[in-house]
């Protein structure tokens, strides 16, 4: 999936993209950075998207163990 196809408000697509690009640990760190940036900007909608991304990543990580 290219970044042009990535929908910025679709947590499942964001998770797939981050896992492909960064692997499990890097994907969570990227999601955390995105959440911190959204929080600093006061963008509550983007923050909620990143929260869901982090939850999906955590769930995927639990399923692997």
ABEGO torsion letter per residue (X at the ends): XBAAABBAABAAAAAAAAAAAAEAAAAAAAAAAAAAAAAAAGBAAAAAAAAAAAAAAAAAAAAAX
